[in-house]
């Protein structure tokens, strides 16, 4: 017989899904389904009912309101809340490191001597979608050559900006 799995929902610890279901007024399957999707904090709230959340000591009426106040997407706020780390939401800290769930950390990429901490950082630097960059890295030489050209343009743009700044400083002096 399988041992009951302890569950935490909105900071309350329950001995099992059955106990959580009884306390929240939902079925055991609802609790287990929410846990499997990582949405246990929304379990028992009903459809469309906003959940009061506290982030860095400030309580908001809903996740959407908190996200707007902090300046992040509602999905980002909900993700941070479901991970149990609401104080990191909106601080620009690295949520991409997926070690907590047993996944791999972001893949560092070096192209033309330029180092990028992740594929997402490379994509932002060259103005492309991260999925397209990831696909280009997996595909053949032509796709990689397009990335190299984009990075070379980035290097040239950075050098031009640095030269303009240096010229402006010399003219000001």
Order of alpha helices (4+ residues) and beta strands (2+ residues): beta-beta-alpha-alpha-beta-beta-alpha-alpha-beta-beta-alpha-alpha-alpha
